[in-house]
Amino acid sequence: MKKFLVVLGVLVCAFALVSGDVFAFQEAFSVSGHRTQSRNATVGTIDAAYYNPAGLTKLQDGLFLDLGNRVLGLTTKTEVAKSPFTALGGYNTESKSSTVTYLLPNAAVAYKTGKAAVFYTFDIREGGAGGKWSGADDMHVVGTPLVAKMGNPMTGFTPWNLPADTGAFNGVVNSLDNIEMTTYTFGHTLGGAYDLTDKIAISGGLRYLKKTSDAKVEFKNGSEMKMLLNYEGYAGFVGLLVSPIEGLNLSAQYQGRSTKLGTTEDANKATSISPSVLYLGAGYKVMPELEVQFSYTCEFTKAWKKDWNRDWPYDDRSKNKQVFGLGAEYTVMPALIASAGVAYKTNDTSVEKNYDPTDPSFNEIDFGLGAVYKVMPNLSVEIGAAYNYYLESKGKSTDPTKYLGEYTHNRNAWVVGLGVSYKAL
């Protein structure tokens, strides 16, 4: 029993580690981000605090509040074929995880006076979802690679000696019954913005990040094990807004790689929990009723060194993640604005590195739509919805100490949200 519990504990630890980027880093931090798919050049509204803080200088003087929540549905399916390890019995099967997250909140407060503005935001910077697997097929797809990675507990977790250890290996995999895990990175941002001239504004601030990953493994004998890992860090950012002509706004913002804030229980002291990120945007008022906005985001994951002391499935991603967004808002009537947008995200990696069935990499196309309704002069309500279509991706590994076989990954997600903004003073 003691050895069995050791197996469980190490297995849960492995799951907590590989759940690091479930649903990847976010670009939509509020309902407005989902309904337009492009907010990097936002000016003159409270949600600029999430995407383009320099744009807060275009607000009227006063105190502004923003609150919102989104509901996320996420389905991930992985098919496994051509397992090279016939000692494991060889299998062609698939796993499927379907989850719904009901609480993805965001909040912002900003105070503007004269040429200056200060603000605070709370949002979810990464994750916000997870996975749930149960049944024999799911355990083979998700459990087999992690048991292989874990090693043989009877020999101090050294690599499995296959085919000699086949019986013990299958015994651990077959004892699994249910696996659940989630991950969130919460962001708290404090900063300010200032109008240097009528055409140029700057911004800057500090973002505190807290990453939480938890996992639960249930076994057929009725026992279960849980683990919760927390990490903390901070990242500084600077921004620039240039408005060269009436109706045109050009923005740029750079966030540095996160730095470890201090010692956190269960966390590595030298851990970075987010890469450096570049945000670019261009917004143009085509006509009084229509504004179009283009956004580009680059997450420098290729050069991101997390400095984990433990092995990480994709420490050296082969590409940076890039996001191209195009959105539009149309004033239907003075109190009603309709919006729509589309974004293309490149988050793929090489086939040899895309072998994690709990968090595969994809390219994706996201579609959004929504509306803002002004209930009264100081109060607006917005609704938004988005559908994320993930392009099928492949993975392959023949390393028995990591992952086994050839993988085909598919995923889709939907989001609906409701937000409220209010000018208090």
FIVEXNU-706692 format. One record per residue (C-alpha): x, y, z. Coordinates in nm, 3 decimals. Layout:
// FIVEXNU-706692
X,Y,Z
X,Y,Z $
...
***
This chain:
// FIVEXNU-706692
X,Y,Z
0.000,0.000,0.000 $
0.282,0.240,0.084 $
0.441,0.190,-0.256 $
0.099,0.223,-0.419 $
0.042,0.560,-0.252 $
0.383,0.676,-0.369 $
0.279,0.587,-0.722 $
-0.039,0.789,-0.683 $
0.139,1.093,-0.545 $
0.398,1.105,-0.819 $
0.132,1.048,-1.083 $
-0.074,1.340,-0.955 $
0.239,1.557,-0.951 $
0.302,1.470,-1.314 $
-0.051,1.569,-1.407 $
-0.021,1.899,-1.227 $
0.295,1.976,-1.421 $
0.162,1.894,-1.766 $
-0.155,2.097,-1.706 $
0.045,2.417,-1.728 $
-0.106,2.573,-2.039 $
-0.453,2.422,-2.073 $
-0.642,2.640,-2.323 $
-0.319,2.841,-2.356 $
-0.267,3.210,-2.285 $
-0.565,3.439,-2.329 $
-0.602,3.739,-2.556 $
-0.965,3.809,-2.458 $
-0.966,3.928,-2.098 $
-1.325,4.056,-2.099 $
-1.655,4.012,-2.281 $
-1.555,4.284,-2.530 $
-1.251,4.082,-2.632 $
-1.468,3.785,-2.731 $
-1.734,3.980,-2.918 $
-1.483,4.173,-3.134 $
-1.174,3.941,-3.133 $
-0.959,4.256,-3.159 $
-0.910,4.518,-2.883 $
-0.541,4.613,-2.884 $
-0.615,4.967,-3.010 $
-0.916,5.037,-2.788 $
-0.951,5.401,-2.677 $
-1.208,5.603,-2.486 $
-1.380,5.312,-2.308 $
-1.312,5.149,-1.971 $
-1.210,4.816,-2.129 $
-0.898,4.986,-2.265 $
-0.759,4.910,-1.919 $
-0.730,4.540,-2.017 $
-0.587,4.586,-2.367 $
-0.447,4.935,-2.428 $
-0.411,5.134,-2.104 $
-0.285,5.442,-2.289 $
-0.632,5.459,-2.444 $
-0.776,5.551,-2.103 $
-0.650,5.905,-2.160 $
-0.934,5.944,-2.415 $
-1.199,5.890,-2.145 $
-1.402,6.174,-2.004 $
-1.289,6.285,-1.660 $
-1.440,6.068,-1.388 $
-1.446,5.727,-1.219 $
-1.529,5.424,-1.435 $
-1.613,5.064,-1.339 $
-1.636,4.747,-1.547 $
-1.756,4.399,-1.439 $
-1.807,4.086,-1.645 $
-1.826,3.709,-1.648 $
-1.800,3.443,-1.916 $
-1.902,3.078,-1.944 $
-1.668,2.848,-2.136 $
-1.735,2.507,-2.289 $
-1.430,2.307,-2.396 $
-1.408,1.969,-2.570 $
-1.078,1.797,-2.650 $
-1.041,1.464,-2.828 $
-0.721,1.269,-2.893 $
-0.694,0.956,-3.108 $
-0.399,0.723,-3.061 $
-0.277,0.480,-3.325 $
0.027,0.276,-3.420 $
0.168,0.235,-3.073 $
0.520,0.099,-3.135 $
0.525,-0.073,-2.795 $
0.348,-0.401,-2.858 $
0.460,-0.506,-2.509 $
0.188,-0.273,-2.381 $
-0.069,-0.466,-2.578 $
-0.079,-0.218,-2.867 $
-0.397,-0.013,-2.901 $
-0.589,0.213,-3.133 $
-0.826,0.415,-2.920 $
-0.927,0.769,-2.828 $
-0.991,0.993,-2.529 $
-1.242,1.272,-2.492 $
-1.273,1.547,-2.233 $
-1.575,1.781,-2.216 $
-1.596,2.050,-1.949 $
-1.793,2.368,-1.877 $
-1.647,2.651,-1.669 $
-1.911,2.884,-1.529 $
-1.694,3.147,-1.363 $
-1.443,3.346,-1.570 $
-1.469,3.693,-1.417 $
-1.308,4.024,-1.503 $
-1.315,4.364,-1.335 $
-1.163,4.707,-1.397 $
-1.167,5.046,-1.231 $
-1.015,5.362,-1.379 $
-0.999,5.724,-1.272 $
-0.931,5.992,-1.533 $
-0.854,6.356,-1.460 $
-0.698,6.602,-1.700 $
-0.422,6.434,-1.899 $
-0.370,6.144,-1.656 $
-0.547,5.819,-1.573 $
-0.483,5.546,-1.317 $
-0.638,5.201,-1.324 $
-0.663,4.853,-1.175 $
-0.777,4.533,-1.348 $
-0.845,4.175,-1.246 $
-0.866,3.912,-1.518 $
-0.762,3.563,-1.623 $
-0.440,3.572,-1.823 $
-0.399,3.201,-1.894 $
-0.594,2.880,-1.857 $
-0.945,2.914,-1.727 $
-1.033,2.558,-1.822 $
-0.922,2.202,-1.771 $
-0.997,1.844,-1.853 $
-1.187,1.544,-1.722 $
-1.120,1.189,-1.834 $
-1.281,0.861,-1.727 $
-1.311,0.507,-1.859 $
-1.062,0.253,-1.990 $
-0.997,0.424,-2.325 $
-0.933,0.763,-2.162 $
-0.698,0.606,-1.908 $
-0.499,0.433,-2.183 $
-0.458,0.754,-2.381 $
-0.398,0.994,-2.091 $
-0.265,0.759,-1.823 $
-0.023,0.549,-2.026 $
0.217,0.831,-2.123 $
0.229,0.970,-1.771 $
0.295,0.632,-1.614 $
0.570,0.585,-1.874 $
0.714,0.926,-1.792 $
0.692,0.862,-1.418 $
0.909,0.550,-1.431 $
0.896,0.226,-1.236 $
0.817,0.292,-0.866 $
0.964,-0.043,-0.767 $
1.308,0.064,-0.890 $
1.313,0.421,-0.760 $
1.122,0.554,-1.063 $
1.392,0.461,-1.311 $
1.280,0.420,-1.677 $
1.061,0.118,-1.741 $
1.240,-0.190,-1.873 $
1.003,-0.302,-2.146 $
0.890,-0.565,-2.225 $
1.010,-0.719,-1.896 $
0.808,-0.471,-1.684 $
0.490,-0.497,-1.892 $
0.284,-0.655,-1.615 $
0.369,-0.392,-1.354 $
0.327,-0.112,-1.609 $
-0.020,-0.224,-1.716 $
-0.114,-0.278,-1.352 $
-0.062,0.090,-1.272 $
-0.243,0.209,-1.587 $
-0.537,-0.026,-1.534 $
-0.582,0.091,-1.173 $
-0.680,0.439,-1.294 $
-1.049,0.529,-1.307 $
-1.090,0.907,-1.336 $
-0.864,1.209,-1.387 $
-0.955,1.577,-1.347 $
-0.736,1.886,-1.369 $
-0.767,2.261,-1.412 $
-0.533,2.556,-1.439 $
-0.574,2.933,-1.401 $
-0.339,3.228,-1.406 $
-0.503,3.527,-1.239 $
-0.374,3.873,-1.325 $
-0.391,4.183,-1.104 $
-0.270,4.493,-1.288 $
-0.202,4.838,-1.147 $
-0.088,5.118,-1.375 $
-0.129,5.463,-1.519 $
-0.144,5.654,-1.845 $
-0.058,6.008,-1.947 $
-0.125,6.229,-2.250 $
0.207,6.377,-2.362 $
0.037,6.567,-2.644 $
-0.297,6.554,-2.821 $
-0.152,6.286,-3.046 $
0.072,6.082,-2.813 $
-0.004,5.902,-2.488 $
0.203,5.659,-2.282 $
0.122,5.397,-2.019 $
0.301,5.167,-1.778 $
0.247,4.951,-1.477 $
0.301,4.625,-1.296 $
0.110,4.301,-1.334 $
0.096,4.048,-1.049 $
0.031,3.691,-1.163 $
-0.081,3.390,-0.961 $
-0.092,3.053,-1.130 $
-0.297,2.770,-0.979 $
-0.292,2.414,-1.112 $
-0.482,2.133,-0.943 $
-0.535,1.767,-1.023 $
-0.735,1.476,-0.886 $
-0.683,1.110,-0.970 $
-0.939,0.847,-0.869 $
-0.866,0.475,-0.866 $
-1.080,0.168,-0.915 $
-1.033,0.064,-0.554 $
-1.214,0.381,-0.441 $
-0.908,0.576,-0.328 $
-0.811,0.916,-0.467 $
-0.523,1.160,-0.455 $
-0.523,1.538,-0.500 $
-0.255,1.798,-0.555 $
-0.260,2.177,-0.574 $
0.034,2.380,-0.705 $
0.058,2.759,-0.675 $
0.307,2.992,-0.841 $
0.342,3.368,-0.815 $
0.526,3.628,-1.019 $
0.513,3.978,-1.162 $
0.570,4.142,-1.498 $
0.614,4.506,-1.594 $
0.468,4.662,-1.906 $
0.493,4.985,-2.106 $
0.261,5.115,-2.376 $
0.235,5.382,-2.643 $
-0.065,5.531,-2.825 $
-0.026,5.751,-3.133 $
-0.325,5.925,-3.295 $
-0.173,6.092,-3.605 $
-0.504,6.196,-3.763 $
-0.865,6.217,-3.657 $
-1.017,5.870,-3.621 $
-0.689,5.672,-3.642 $
-0.526,5.516,-3.335 $
-0.204,5.315,-3.338 $
-0.096,5.130,-3.026 $
0.197,4.924,-2.898 $
0.244,4.754,-2.562 $
0.523,4.531,-2.436 $
0.500,4.306,-2.131 $
0.821,4.156,-1.999 $
0.876,3.794,-1.906 $
0.739,3.730,-1.558 $
0.985,3.720,-1.269 $
0.951,3.507,-0.958 $
0.800,3.714,-0.678 $
0.908,3.500,-0.388 $
0.899,3.156,-0.235 $
0.560,2.989,-0.272 $
0.470,2.657,-0.119 $
0.501,2.369,-0.368 $
0.658,2.598,-0.630 $
1.002,2.615,-0.781 $
1.193,2.928,-0.673 $
1.315,3.001,-1.026 $
0.991,2.968,-1.220 $
0.860,3.202,-1.489 $
0.485,3.169,-1.535 $
0.442,3.381,-1.848 $
0.657,3.474,-2.150 $
0.720,3.827,-2.275 $
0.439,3.952,-2.499 $
0.410,4.222,-2.767 $
0.069,4.378,-2.841 $
0.015,4.595,-3.152 $
-0.308,4.752,-3.269 $
-0.464,4.987,-3.523 $
-0.813,5.129,-3.502 $
-0.980,5.346,-3.765 $
-1.320,5.514,-3.775 $
-1.425,5.445,-4.134 $
-1.740,5.654,-4.086 $
-1.911,5.803,-3.782 $
-2.107,5.480,-3.725 $
-1.833,5.226,-3.809 $
-1.498,5.157,-3.645 $
-1.262,4.880,-3.759 $
-0.977,4.749,-3.548 $
-0.680,4.524,-3.626 $
-0.474,4.356,-3.353 $
-0.151,4.159,-3.354 $
-0.015,3.975,-3.051 $
0.309,3.780,-3.027 $
0.391,3.563,-2.727 $
0.763,3.488,-2.729 $
0.724,3.125,-2.626 $
1.015,3.017,-2.846 $
1.265,3.207,-2.632 $
1.078,3.150,-2.305 $
1.295,2.980,-2.045 $
1.075,2.865,-1.760 $
1.374,2.738,-1.559 $
1.181,2.446,-1.416 $
1.397,2.198,-1.227 $
1.171,1.920,-1.350 $
1.131,1.797,-1.706 $
0.867,1.992,-1.899 $
0.702,1.835,-2.206 $
0.768,2.132,-2.434 $
1.036,2.349,-2.276 $
1.162,2.451,-2.619 $
0.858,2.522,-2.834 $
0.956,2.553,-3.196 $
0.750,2.867,-3.268 $
0.623,3.183,-3.104 $
0.247,3.207,-3.064 $
0.097,3.476,-3.290 $
-0.256,3.614,-3.301 $
-0.408,3.820,-3.584 $
-0.745,3.977,-3.503 $
-0.990,4.188,-3.702 $
-1.303,4.335,-3.546 $
-1.568,4.594,-3.617 $
-1.824,4.790,-3.416 $
-2.126,4.956,-3.579 $
-2.354,5.209,-3.411 $
-2.702,5.091,-3.505 $
-2.864,5.370,-3.302 $
-2.731,5.606,-3.034 $
-2.794,5.351,-2.759 $
-2.696,5.031,-2.947 $
-2.361,4.914,-3.088 $
-2.330,4.581,-3.273 $
-1.995,4.407,-3.309 $
-1.829,4.110,-3.478 $
-1.478,3.982,-3.531 $
-1.247,3.701,-3.631 $
-0.900,3.598,-3.515 $
-0.641,3.352,-3.640 $
-0.397,3.208,-3.386 $
-0.079,3.015,-3.460 $
0.006,2.802,-3.160 $
0.126,2.486,-3.329 $
0.454,2.312,-3.263 $
0.651,2.035,-3.431 $
0.495,1.690,-3.448 $
0.772,1.555,-3.225 $
0.681,1.802,-2.949 $
0.301,1.782,-2.970 $
0.260,1.458,-2.779 $
0.081,1.572,-2.464 $
-0.281,1.442,-2.479 $
-0.384,1.663,-2.185 $
-0.279,1.988,-2.353 $
-0.202,1.960,-2.725 $
-0.105,2.258,-2.940 $
-0.328,2.385,-3.220 $
-0.370,2.657,-3.475 $
-0.719,2.802,-3.440 $
-0.977,3.037,-3.591 $
-1.204,3.224,-3.349 $
-1.532,3.396,-3.437 $
-1.709,3.648,-3.216 $
-2.018,3.867,-3.211 $
-2.213,4.074,-2.961 $
-2.363,4.407,-2.874 $
-2.345,4.696,-2.628 $
-2.663,4.867,-2.509 $
-2.663,5.198,-2.321 $
-2.933,5.155,-2.057 $
-2.882,5.511,-1.932 $
-2.617,5.777,-1.994 $
-2.380,5.636,-1.732 $
-2.464,5.264,-1.761 $
-2.398,5.019,-2.045 $
-2.458,4.643,-2.071 $
-2.277,4.418,-2.319 $
-2.328,4.061,-2.433 $
-2.082,3.856,-2.632 $
-2.033,3.510,-2.775 $
-1.748,3.333,-2.948 $
-1.674,3.000,-3.112 $
-1.317,2.872,-3.129 $
-1.244,2.628,-3.409 $
-0.916,2.439,-3.361 $
-0.742,2.295,-3.665 $
-0.655,1.928,-3.631 $
-0.299,1.871,-3.512 $
-0.065,1.573,-3.498 $
0.182,1.439,-3.246 $
0.425,1.150,-3.241 $
0.678,1.010,-2.997 $
0.862,0.682,-2.974 $
1.038,0.758,-2.646 $
0.907,0.515,-2.379 $
1.017,0.750,-2.101 $
0.776,1.018,-2.228 $
0.480,0.951,-2.458 $
0.380,0.657,-2.671 $
0.244,0.631,-3.024 $
0.098,0.864,-3.283 $
-0.164,1.120,-3.180 $
-0.437,1.309,-3.364 $
-0.575,1.601,-3.163 $
-0.905,1.787,-3.210 $
-1.067,2.057,-2.997 $
-1.350,2.310,-3.002 $
-1.470,2.571,-2.756 $
-1.753,2.818,-2.710 $
-1.785,3.125,-2.488 $
-2.080,3.341,-2.383 $
-2.048,3.643,-2.158 $
-2.223,3.937,-1.996 $
-2.063,4.264,-1.885 $
-2.160,4.595,-1.726 $
-1.976,4.927,-1.734 $
-2.064,5.232,-1.523 $
-1.943,5.589,-1.489 $
-1.970,5.654,-1.118 $
-1.850,6.015,-1.108 $
***
